[in-house]
Amino acid sequence: MLSLEKVKRELEKYKYPYHNNILCGHTKSKVKWVLPTGIINIISFEQATSYLFGFHEKGIDLFPIQGDWNIADQLLIPWNEINGFKMKNGFLENEMVLETASMKIEMKVNKVVANNGWIKDNLKYLKDKNYYYNK
């Protein structure tokens, strides 16, 4: 289960400091196939991967999640390698688009998760600190 205590414990394994700089989200869901069956269509989506996102002065860290919110790895994308960054405001989720010379990453960032008020607090903190990088 996702909790702030669990997130902090997982981040300690990577010696990553928590300073209200963590958000959670997932890859954008894509339709794999559609089966029209008359009145109702059956739609299959690709499996989404969950992530924790860490924002700080050096860049953005991506932490892929496996199992019960266990961090599987860490990837730092330095600000100086980021050619484009947008955080589009959504109703329940924001859309984060990050571009480098070699890739474009599109993710959904949760604005609210049940019983995890820290996510909303972190979102406000990061917005106030202008960690939504703008070139």
N, C-alpha and C positions, 0 to 999 in steps of 0.2 A: 504494500500500500504506500502511496506517495505521502510523505510527510516532510516537514522541514528538517527534523532530526535525522531522518534517513538520508536526505540530500546532503546534509553537512557531513555525515559519516562517510558517504561515498566520495565526496570531494576531498576529504582528508587523505584518502588513499593516493590521490594525485597531487597532494600538497597544494591544493587550489584554495585560496582564501575566499570565504563567503562574506560579502559586504553588501547584501541586498542587490547583488548583481547577477542573479540566476533567474532564468525563465524556463518554462518547459513547453514543449510542443511536439510536432510530428511532421513527417513528410506529407506533402499534399496527396490526397487519395486520387487515384486515377482509375477510370473504368477499364476493366480488363476485357469484358465482353457483355453483350446484351442478348437475351433470348426472348424474342417476342412470342407470347403465348396467347394472343387474342386480346382479352380485356386487360390483363396484367402483364407487365414486362418484368423479367427476372434480370437483375443486374449484378455482376460480379466485380468487386473492386480489388485492386492490388493491395497487399498487406502494407499498412503504414508502419513506419519505424518511429519510435518515440525518441526524443532527444532532450537533454538539458542544454541551455545556451548560457554561456558565461561572457559577460561584457566587462571590459576593463580598458585601461589606457593603451595596452599593447595590441589589442584586437578582440576578436570574438573566438571563444572556444566552443567547439561542438563536442558534446559527450553523448554518443549513442547509448541507448538504454536496452538492457535485456532482462528478461524475467521480471522480478518484483522490484523494479526501479534500481537495478544494479548497473553502474556505469561500466561499459565494455571497453572504452578507449577514450582518448582525448586528441583533438585536432585543433591547433591554433591557426587561425587565419589572421595574419597581421594586417592592421589598418593600411599600411603602405602597399599591400598587395590587392586591396579591395578597390576595384574601379567604380563600383556602383553599389549603393545600399539604400533600400527603401523599407520602411515599416508602414504598411497600409492598414489603416484602422478598419476593423470589422466589428460585427455585433458581439459574437462570443469568442472569436479568434481574430488575431491580427495576421496579416500575411507578410512574411519577411522574405525579401528578394535580395540576394547577395551575389555580386558578380566579381570574378577575378579574370585575369587574362585567359585562364584555361578552363573555367567552369562557371556555371550559373546554378545557384542553389535557391530553390523555392520551398519555403517551409510555412507551416501554420504555427503560430505562437498563441498558447492558451491565455485568455484574459481572466478566466475564472475556472477553478477546479474545486469541487465540493470539499469542504472541510480543510481548505488550504488557502486561508486569507492572505498568507505571505506572498502569493503570486501577484495578487492585485497591488499589494504594497510595493513589491519589487518593480512592477511595471511602472508605477508612478515615480519611484525613486530614479530609475534609469532614464525616464523621460525628462525629469527635472535636471538631471546631471548631463543631459544631452549626449548620452551614450548611443543614441540612434545616430550613428555617424552620418554626416552630410559633407560631401566634398564641394 
